[in-house]
Amino acid sequence: MAKARKNATDEAFRRFLRRTWRNDVAPLLKDHQASRRKKGARLGGRVAGATGLAVDSLFHLKGRPFTRFMTTMGASFGAMLPDVWDWKWFRVAGKAARRLTEKCVRMAAAELPEADALELFGLTEAASEDDLKSAWREISKRWHPDKAPDDETRSEHHLRFVAYQAAHDRLRAAYESKRLPRDG
């Protein structure tokens, strides 16, 4: 797969995953997220506050304005961190959470608009069915769970493969019903 196309498909997949996480997965994991948000806020506040204190003392600021600012910003960013997709979390999540996430991702990929599904494969609406087959082969060679370098990343490969497979099935149906390819 050409490097530019690989980067485009990776970016399209990241956007898809962020959207799916925000709309489908995160609401189902509210309790887990709340505890992570609290820990993130506490840690972010401490780290940023220490940095602000160092900057304040470096510039001899008496009111410590930078410390207060950094503590607030660090706590805010730390609290937001659990709201973004995290492969590390997914790799260590329990079976139930992984299955739930997989189900949400599969459903979201199956319902993608055709243009977005094509974008996951680095294709345009003018792409032929043979182009889709070729892109599917490249994607499956890259993301098949058996191709994972270790057990830790196998769950990531599995989730990506599930998403690509659902999008591929969606696109194959579009080609069979002659909705694709589109000229123009």
BAGU-925259 format. One line per 8 residues: number of its first residue (from 1); their letters; for each residue y, x, z of N, C-alpha, C. Coordinates in Angstrom, 1 decimal, padded with zeros to 4 digits. Layout:
% residues N
NUM	A	Y,X,Z,Y,X,Z,Y,X,Z | ...
END
This chain:
% residues 184
1	MAKARKNA	-001.2,000.9,000.0,000.0,000.0,000.0,001.2,000.9,000.0 | 002.2,000.6,-000.9,003.4,001.5,-000.9,004.1,001.4,000.4 | 004.8,002.5,000.7,005.4,002.5,002.0,006.5,001.5,002.2 | 007.3,001.2,001.2,008.4,000.2,001.2,007.8,-001.2,001.4 | 006.7,-001.4,000.7,006.1,-002.8,000.9,005.4,-002.9,002.2 | 004.8,-001.8,002.7,004.2,-001.8,004.1,005.3,-002.1,005.1 | 006.5,-001.5,005.0,007.6,-001.7,005.9,008.1,-003.1,005.9 | 008.2,-003.7,004.6,008.6,-005.0,004.5,007.6,-006.0,005.1
9	TDEAFRRF	006.3,-005.8,004.9,005.4,-006.7,005.5,005.4,-006.6,007.0 | 005.5,-005.4,007.5,005.6,-005.2,009.0,006.8,-005.9,009.6 | 008.0,-005.8,008.9,009.2,-006.4,009.4,009.0,-008.0,009.3 | 008.5,-008.5,008.3,008.2,-009.9,008.1,007.3,-010.4,009.2 | 006.3,-009.6,009.5,005.3,-010.0,010.6,006.0,-010.0,011.9 | 006.9,-009.0,012.2,007.6,-008.9,013.5,008.5,-010.2,013.7 | 009.2,-010.5,012.6,010.0,-011.8,012.7,009.2,-013.0,012.9 | 008.0,-013.1,012.2,007.1,-014.2,012.4,006.6,-014.2,013.9
17	LRRTWRND	006.2,-013.1,014.4,005.7,-013.0,015.7,006.8,-013.4,016.8 | 008.0,-012.9,016.6,009.1,-013.2,017.5,009.3,-014.7,017.6 | 009.4,-015.3,016.4,009.6,-016.8,016.3,008.5,-017.5,017.0 | 007.2,-017.1,016.7,006.1,-017.8,017.3,006.0,-017.6,018.8 | 006.4,-016.4,019.2,006.4,-016.1,020.7,007.4,-017.1,021.3 | 008.6,-017.1,020.8,009.7,-017.8,021.4,009.4,-019.3,021.4 | 008.9,-019.9,020.3,008.8,-021.3,020.1,007.4,-021.8,020.6 | 006.4,-021.0,020.6,005.0,-021.6,020.9,004.4,-021.0,022.1
25	VAPLLKDH	004.4,-019.6,022.2,003.6,-019.0,023.2,004.4,-018.9,024.5 | 005.6,-018.4,024.5,006.3,-018.2,025.8,006.4,-019.5,026.6 | 006.7,-020.7,026.1,006.7,-021.9,026.9,005.4,-022.2,027.6 | 004.3,-021.7,027.0,003.0,-022.0,027.6,002.7,-021.0,028.7 | 003.4,-019.9,028.8,003.2,-018.8,029.7,004.3,-018.7,030.8 | 004.9,-019.9,031.0,006.1,-019.9,031.9,005.9,-019.2,033.2 | 004.9,-019.5,033.9,004.7,-018.9,035.3,004.5,-017.4,035.2 | 003.7,-017.0,034.3,003.5,-015.5,034.1,004.8,-014.8,033.8
33	QASRRKKG	005.6,-015.5,032.9,006.9,-014.9,032.4,007.9,-014.9,033.6 | 007.9,-015.9,034.5,008.8,-015.9,035.6,008.6,-014.7,036.5 | 007.4,-014.4,036.8,007.2,-013.2,037.7,007.6,-011.9,037.0 | 007.3,-011.8,035.7,007.7,-010.6,035.0,009.2,-010.5,034.8 | 009.9,-011.7,034.7,011.3,-011.7,034.6,012.0,-011.2,035.9 | 011.4,-011.7,037.0,011.9,-011.3,038.3,011.8,-009.8,038.5 | 010.6,-009.2,038.2,010.3,-007.8,038.3,011.3,-007.0,037.4 | 011.4,-007.5,036.2,012.2,-006.8,035.2,013.7,-006.8,035.6
41	ARLGGRVA	014.2,-007.9,036.2,015.6,-007.9,036.6,015.8,-006.9,037.8 | 014.8,-006.9,038.7,014.9,-006.0,039.9,014.9,-004.6,039.4 | 014.0,-004.2,038.6,013.9,-002.8,038.1,015.1,-002.4,037.2 | 015.5,-003.3,036.3,016.6,-003.1,035.4,017.9,-002.9,036.2 | 018.1,-003.7,037.3,019.3,-003.6,038.1,019.3,-002.3,038.8 | 018.2,-001.9,039.4,018.1,-000.6,040.1,018.4,000.6,039.2 | 017.7,000.6,038.1,017.9,001.8,037.2,019.3,001.8,036.7 | 019.9,000.7,036.2,021.2,000.7,035.7,022.2,000.9,036.8
49	GATGLAVD	022.0,000.4,038.0,022.9,000.7,039.1,023.0,002.2,039.4 | 021.8,002.8,039.4,021.8,004.3,039.7,022.6,005.0,038.7 | 022.4,004.6,037.4,023.1,005.3,036.3,024.6,005.0,036.4 | 025.0,003.8,036.8,026.4,003.5,037.0,027.0,004.3,038.1 | 026.3,004.4,039.2,026.7,005.2,040.4,027.0,006.6,040.0 | 026.1,007.2,039.2,026.2,008.6,038.7,027.5,008.7,037.8 | 027.7,007.8,036.9,028.9,007.8,036.1,030.2,007.7,036.9 | 030.1,006.7,037.9,031.3,006.5,038.8,031.6,007.8,039.5
57	SLFHLKGR	030.6,008.4,040.1,030.9,009.7,040.9,031.3,010.8,040.0 | 030.8,010.8,038.8,031.1,011.9,037.8,032.6,011.8,037.5 | 033.1,010.6,037.3,034.5,010.4,037.0,035.4,010.1,038.2 | 034.9,010.1,039.4,035.6,009.9,040.6,036.3,008.6,040.6 | 035.5,007.5,040.2,036.1,006.2,040.3,035.9,005.6,041.7 | 036.9,005.2,042.3,036.8,004.8,043.7,036.3,003.4,043.9 | 036.6,002.5,043.0,036.1,001.1,043.1,034.7,000.9,042.6 | 034.1,001.9,042.1,032.8,001.8,041.5,032.6,000.7,040.5
65	PFTRFMTT	033.5,000.5,039.6,033.4,-000.6,038.6,032.3,-000.4,037.7 | 032.0,000.8,037.3,030.9,001.0,036.4,029.5,000.7,037.0 | 029.4,001.0,038.3,028.2,000.7,039.0,027.9,-000.8,039.0 | 028.9,-001.6,039.3,028.7,-003.0,039.3,028.4,-003.6,038.0 | 029.1,-003.1,037.0,028.9,-003.5,035.6,027.5,-003.1,035.1 | 027.1,-001.9,035.4,025.7,-001.5,035.0,024.6,-002.2,035.7 | 024.8,-002.5,037.0,023.8,-003.2,037.7,023.6,-004.6,037.2 | 024.8,-005.3,036.9,024.7,-006.6,036.3,024.0,-006.6,034.9
73	MGASFGAM	024.4,-005.7,034.1,023.8,-005.6,032.7,022.4,-005.2,032.8 | 022.0,-004.3,033.6,020.6,-003.9,033.8,019.7,-005.0,034.2 | 020.2,-005.7,035.2,019.5,-006.9,035.7,019.3,-007.9,034.6 | 020.4,-008.2,033.9,020.3,-009.2,032.8,019.3,-008.8,031.7 | 019.4,-007.5,031.3,018.5,-007.1,030.2,017.1,-007.0,030.8 | 016.9,-006.6,032.0,015.6,-006.5,032.6,014.9,-007.9,032.7 | 015.7,-008.9,032.9,015.2,-010.3,033.0,014.9,-010.8,031.6 | 015.6,-010.3,030.6,015.3,-010.8,029.2,014.1,-010.2,028.6
81	LPDVWDWK	013.7,-009.0,029.1,012.6,-008.3,028.5,011.3,-009.1,028.4 | 010.8,-009.9,029.4,009.6,-010.6,029.2,009.7,-011.7,028.1 | 010.9,-012.0,027.6,011.0,-013.0,026.6,010.8,-012.5,025.2 | 010.5,-011.2,025.0,010.2,-010.7,023.7,008.7,-010.3,023.6 | 008.2,-010.3,022.4,006.8,-010.0,022.3,006.5,-008.6,022.8 | 005.4,-008.5,023.5,005.0,-007.3,024.1,003.5,-007.1,023.8 | 003.2,-006.1,023.0,001.8,-005.8,022.7,001.0,-005.3,023.9 | 001.7,-004.6,024.7,001.1,-004.0,025.9,000.6,-005.2,026.8
89	WFRVAGKA	001.4,-006.2,027.0,001.0,-007.4,027.7,-000.2,-008.0,027.1 | -000.1,-008.2,025.7,-001.2,-008.9,025.0,-002.6,-008.1,025.2 | -002.5,-006.8,025.2,-003.7,-006.0,025.3,-004.4,-006.2,026.6 | -003.6,-006.4,027.7,-004.2,-006.5,029.0,-004.3,-007.9,029.5 | -003.8,-008.9,028.7,-003.9,-010.3,029.1,-005.3,-010.7,029.3 | -005.5,-011.8,030.1,-006.8,-012.3,030.3,-007.3,-013.0,029.0 | -008.6,-013.3,029.0,-009.1,-014.0,027.8,-008.5,-015.3,027.5 | -008.2,-016.1,028.5,-007.6,-017.4,028.3,-006.2,-017.3,027.6
97	ARRLTEKC	-005.4,-016.3,028.1,-004.1,-016.1,027.6,-004.1,-015.6,026.1 | -005.1,-014.7,025.9,-005.2,-014.2,024.5,-005.7,-015.3,023.6 | -006.6,-016.1,024.0,-007.1,-017.2,023.1,-006.0,-018.2,022.8 | -005.2,-018.5,023.9,-004.1,-019.4,023.7,-003.0,-018.9,022.7 | -002.7,-017.6,022.9,-001.8,-016.9,022.0,-002.4,-016.9,020.6 | -003.6,-016.6,020.4,-004.3,-016.6,019.1,-004.2,-017.9,018.4 | -004.4,-019.0,019.2,-004.4,-020.3,018.7,-003.0,-020.7,018.2 | -002.0,-020.3,019.0,-000.6,-020.6,018.6,-000.2,-019.8,017.4
105	VRMAAAEL	-000.6,-018.6,017.3,-000.3,-017.7,016.1,-001.0,-018.3,014.9 | -002.2,-018.6,015.0,-003.0,-019.2,013.9,-002.3,-020.5,013.4 | -001.9,-021.3,014.3,-001.3,-022.6,013.8,000.0,-022.3,013.2 | 000.8,-021.4,013.8,002.1,-021.1,013.2,002.0,-020.5,011.8 | 001.0,-019.6,011.6,000.8,-019.0,010.3,000.3,-020.0,009.3 | -000.5,-021.0,009.7,-001.0,-022.0,008.8,000.1,-022.9,008.4 | 001.1,-023.1,009.2,002.2,-024.0,008.9,003.5,-023.3,008.3 | 003.4,-022.0,008.0,004.5,-021.3,007.5,004.9,-021.9,006.1
113	PEADALEL	006.2,-021.9,005.8,006.6,-022.2,004.5,006.0,-021.2,003.5 | 005.7,-021.6,002.3,005.1,-020.7,001.4,005.9,-019.4,001.2 | 007.2,-019.5,001.1,008.0,-018.3,000.9,007.8,-017.3,002.0 | 007.8,-017.8,003.3,007.6,-017.0,004.4,006.2,-016.4,004.5 | 005.2,-017.2,004.1,003.8,-016.7,004.1,003.7,-015.6,003.0 | 004.3,-015.8,001.9,004.3,-014.7,000.8,005.0,-013.5,001.3 | 006.1,-013.6,002.1,006.8,-012.5,002.6,005.9,-011.6,003.5 | 005.0,-012.3,004.3,004.1,-011.6,005.1,003.3,-010.6,004.3
121	FGLTEAAS	003.0,-010.9,003.1,002.2,-010.1,002.2,003.1,-009.2,001.3 | 004.4,-009.3,001.5,005.3,-008.5,000.6,005.3,-009.0,-000.8 | 005.1,-010.3,-001.0,005.1,-010.9,-002.3,006.3,-011.9,-002.5 | 006.6,-012.2,-003.7,007.6,-013.2,-004.0,006.9,-014.4,-004.6 | 007.7,-015.5,-004.8,007.1,-016.8,-005.3,006.6,-016.6,-006.7 | 007.0,-015.6,-007.4,006.5,-015.4,-008.8,005.2,-014.6,-008.8 | 004.7,-014.2,-007.7,003.5,-013.4,-007.6,002.3,-014.2,-008.0 | 001.4,-013.6,-008.7,000.2,-014.2,-009.2,-000.9,-014.3,-008.1
129	EDDLKSAW	-001.9,-015.1,-008.4,-003.0,-015.1,-007.4,-003.7,-013.8,-007.3 | -003.8,-013.0,-008.4,-004.3,-011.7,-008.3,-003.5,-010.8,-007.4 | -002.2,-010.9,-007.5,-001.3,-010.2,-006.6,-001.6,-010.5,-005.1 | -001.9,-011.8,-004.8,-002.2,-012.2,-003.5,-003.5,-011.5,-003.1 | -004.5,-011.6,-004.0,-005.8,-011.0,-003.6,-005.7,-009.5,-003.3 | -004.9,-008.8,-004.1,-004.7,-007.4,-003.9,-004.0,-007.1,-002.6 | -003.0,-007.9,-002.3,-002.2,-007.7,-001.0,-003.2,-008.1,000.2 | -004.0,-009.1,000.0,-004.9,-009.5,001.1,-005.9,-008.3,001.3
137	REISKRWH	-006.4,-007.7,000.3,-007.3,-006.6,000.5,-006.7,-005.4,001.2 | -005.4,-005.1,000.9,-004.7,-004.1,001.5,-004.5,-004.4,003.0 | -004.0,-005.6,003.3,-003.8,-006.1,004.6,-005.1,-006.0,005.5 | -006.1,-006.6,004.9,-007.4,-006.6,005.7,-008.0,-005.2,005.9 | -007.8,-004.3,005.0,-008.2,-002.9,005.2,-007.4,-002.3,006.3 | -006.1,-002.7,006.4,-005.3,-002.1,007.4,-005.4,-002.7,008.8 | -005.6,-004.1,008.9,-005.5,-004.8,010.1,-006.9,-005.4,010.6 | -007.9,-005.2,009.9,-009.2,-005.7,010.3,-009.5,-005.2,011.7
145	PDKAPDDE	-010.0,-006.0,012.6,-010.3,-005.5,014.0,-011.3,-004.3,014.0 | -012.2,-004.2,013.1,-013.1,-003.1,013.0,-012.4,-001.8,012.7 | -011.2,-001.9,012.2,-010.4,-000.7,011.8,-009.5,-000.2,012.9 | -009.6,-000.9,014.0,-008.7,-000.4,015.2,-009.2,000.9,015.7 | -008.3,001.8,016.0,-008.6,003.1,016.4,-009.3,003.2,017.8 | -009.0,002.2,018.6,-009.7,002.2,020.0,-009.7,000.7,020.5 | -010.4,000.6,021.6,-010.6,-000.8,022.1,-009.3,-001.4,022.6 | -008.3,-000.6,023.0,-007.0,-001.1,023.5,-006.3,-001.8,022.4
153	TRSEHHLR	-006.3,-001.3,021.2,-005.6,-001.9,020.1,-006.4,-002.9,019.3 | -007.6,-003.1,019.6,-008.5,-004.0,018.9,-007.9,-005.5,019.0 | -007.4,-005.8,020.2,-006.9,-007.2,020.3,-005.6,-007.4,019.5 | -004.8,-006.3,019.3,-003.6,-006.4,018.4,-004.1,-006.6,017.0 | -005.0,-005.8,016.6,-005.5,-005.9,015.2,-006.1,-007.3,015.0 | -006.9,-007.8,015.9,-007.5,-009.1,015.8,-006.4,-010.2,015.6 | -005.4,-010.2,016.5,-004.3,-011.2,016.4,-003.6,-011.1,015.0 | -003.3,-009.9,014.6,-002.6,-009.7,013.3,-003.5,-010.3,012.2
161	FVAYQAAH	-004.8,-009.9,012.2,-005.7,-010.4,011.2,-005.8,-011.9,011.2 | -005.9,-012.5,012.3,-005.9,-014.0,012.4,-004.7,-014.6,011.8 | -003.5,-014.0,012.0,-002.3,-014.5,011.5,-002.3,-014.4,009.9 | -002.6,-013.2,009.5,-002.7,-013.0,008.0,-003.7,-013.8,007.4 | -004.8,-014.0,008.0,-005.9,-014.9,007.4,-005.4,-016.3,007.3 | -004.8,-016.8,008.3,-004.2,-018.2,008.2,-003.2,-018.3,007.1 | -002.3,-017.3,007.0,-001.3,-017.4,006.0,-001.9,-017.2,004.6 | -003.0,-016.4,004.5,-003.7,-016.3,003.2,-004.3,-017.6,002.8
169	DRLRAAYE	-005.0,-018.2,003.7,-005.6,-019.5,003.4,-004.6,-020.5,003.0 | -003.4,-020.5,003.6,-002.3,-021.4,003.2,-001.9,-021.1,001.8 | -001.7,-019.9,001.4,-001.3,-019.5,000.1,-002.4,-019.8,-000.9 | -003.6,-019.6,-000.6,-004.7,-019.9,-001.6,-004.7,-021.4,-001.9 | -004.5,-022.2,-000.9,-004.4,-023.6,-001.2,-003.2,-024.0,-002.1 | -002.1,-023.2,-001.9,-000.9,-023.4,-002.8,-001.2,-023.0,-004.2 | -002.0,-022.0,-004.4,-002.3,-021.5,-005.7,-003.3,-022.5,-006.4 | -004.3,-023.0,-005.6,-005.3,-024.0,-006.1,-004.6,-025.3,-006.5
177	SKRLPRDG	-003.6,-025.7,-005.8,-002.9,-026.9,-006.1,-001.8,-026.7,-007.1 | -001.6,-025.5,-007.6,-000.7,-025.1,-008.7,000.8,-025.2,-008.2 | 001.0,-025.1,-006.9,002.4,-025.0,-006.4,002.9,-023.6,-006.5 | 002.0,-022.7,-006.6,002.4,-021.3,-006.9,001.6,-020.8,-008.1 | 002.1,-019.8,-008.8,003.4,-019.1,-008.7,004.5,-020.0,-009.3 | 005.7,-019.6,-008.8,006.9,-020.3,-009.3,007.7,-019.3,-010.1 | 008.2,-019.7,-011.2,009.0,-018.9,-012.1,010.5,-019.0,-011.6 | 011.2,-017.9,-011.8,012.6,-018.0,-011.5,013.0,-017.0,-010.5
END
